[in-house]
């Protein structure tokens, strides 16, 4: 896993340990889109007690966990998956990870038992930044950039994600993974 200062689709945004923003405290965001107009991402490690069938009126038979993708528009539903072009209109993010696609097709695969939590993650809301906003936050050291890995993303429990992704990185990032949430309690 590497760290550089250029945000782009497929990168992970790893919150600095003392970011100070409750929306992103110890968060890891998968950057799905980054261009001159702004950036779009999904927080990978904010779980909810809800499942997909709790938030849509359509019948879903599988218990698919629901995550909070970020503080923007909690009335929207998003998903990332490992199914590639098997889902029409899926947008490639990086090796082995696609964003969105034909939701009816995804529901059908879920209901047939052909897709489960190891292949898809669903989110309410998203994380968004205006033009140049994310670059400014990275320049202020609010985020550490890392590389996304499909196996890690789809198999790591949400409560182990922030520490786990930092431990996969070299040098100081491995040490940062041990920082306490509140250093006053250390």
N, C-alpha and C positions, 0 to 999 in steps of 0.2 A: 504494500500500500504506500502511495506517495503523497506528498503534500506540495502543492504549488499555489500560486496566487491567482490563477485564472479560472474563474467559475465557468462551467459549461455543463450541458446536459450529461447525465451519467455520473457526476461528481456527488460525493456526500458532503453536506455541510454539517460539521460537528461543532456544537456549541462549546465555547470556552467554558471551563468549570464555573466561573463566576460571572456569567453573561449579564445577569441582573434583569432579564426580561422574563417574567413568569410564563409567557407563551412558549418560550423556547428553552427553558431551563433544562440543561443536560439532554437536549434534543439532538437527534440525527435526522437530517432532512435529505431525501433523495431529490436532487435537482433534475426535474423532468424537461425543463425548457429554459433556455437563457439566450436572449438576443438583445438588440439595441432598444427594444421597447420595455424590457423588464425580464423578470424571472418567475418561474412557477415551480413549486416543489411540494413534497408530501412528507410530513413528519412520520418516521418509521417506528418510533418507540413510544407513542402515546396511545395506550390501549384504552378501551372502554369496557364496561360490563355488558354492552349490547352486542347483538349479532346482526347480520345483514337483514334477516327476516323481521327484526324489530323496527326497521326504518323504511321498508318498502311494502307496498300493498300487494305486490305479486307474490305468489306462493314460491317459497324457497325451502327446500327440504333439508339442505345441509346447514349445520351450525358453523357459519363462517364468521369469525370475530371481526369486529368493527373497530377501527382506529380513528384518532383525530388527526387529520392531515395538516391542520394548522388553524390559525385564528380567523381566517377569512371565509365567509359564506358557508356556515355550518349547515345550510339547507341544500348543499350540493353533495353528490356522491361521486367518488373517483376510485379507480383501481389500477394497480400495477400487477403484472403477471409474468409467467415464464413461458407462455404458450405461443409467443411469436405470431407468425402469420396465420396460425390456426384460428385466431380471432380477427375477423375482418376489421380494417381501419385501425389496427393497433399501431402505435407509434414507437419505433425503437428508441430506447433511452441509452443503453449500453449493452455489452455482451450479456445475453441471457435475460434481459429485463426489458419489458414493454409496458407502455402506459396506455390505458384506455382501450377503446375498440368497441365493437358491436356488443352492447349490453345484453340484448336478447340472446345472442349466441352464448355469451358467458353464463347467463341464467340457465339455459338449456343444458350446458355441460355440467353445471353445478347440480342440477336436479337429476341428471343421469348418473351422478357419482363419478364422473370422469375428471373432475377438478376439485381440489380441496385446499386447505390453508397452506400447504407446502408449495402451491403453484400460484396463488393469488392472494393479494391483500386489498381490503376495501377500506376507504377513508371517507369521513364526513369532513367537509371543509378542506382548505388548502393553505399553503404558505405562498405569499406573493410579495414581490418587490417591484417598485417602479424602475424606470430607466436609470441606470448607474447607482441605484440605492444599494444593491447587494455588493457591488465592487467597493463602495465606500465602507460598508460594514466589515468586509474582509480586510481592507486597508487599516481599519481600526482594531484589528485582531479580535473581532467578535466571533469569528468562525475559523475553524481549521478545515482545510479541504482534504478529502480523502477519496479513494477510488471505491466505487460500488462493486460488490461481489454478489451475484445472484444467490449462490448457496447460503451465504451468510445472511442475506436479507430475508430469505424465505424460511430459514430454519432457526434463527436466533430469537428467543423470547424477548418481548419488548422491554422487560425490566432488566435485561442483561445487555441490551444493545449498545448504550453509550460507552460503558466500560469495555465491552467486547471489541468494538470497532477501534478504540484507541489502543488496546492491547495488541491488536494486529499490526499496528504501525511501529516504526522504529524509534529509537532514541527517546527524546523527552516526552513524546506522546504516550508511551507506555507508562512513564512515571505519572503523567497527568491523570491517567485512568484511576489512580489511587487517591486522588484528592478527595477529601470529605465534602459532603454537600454543604455543611456548615462548619467552617474551620474553628469556630469558637467552641464547638463541642468536642474537639479533638484533644 
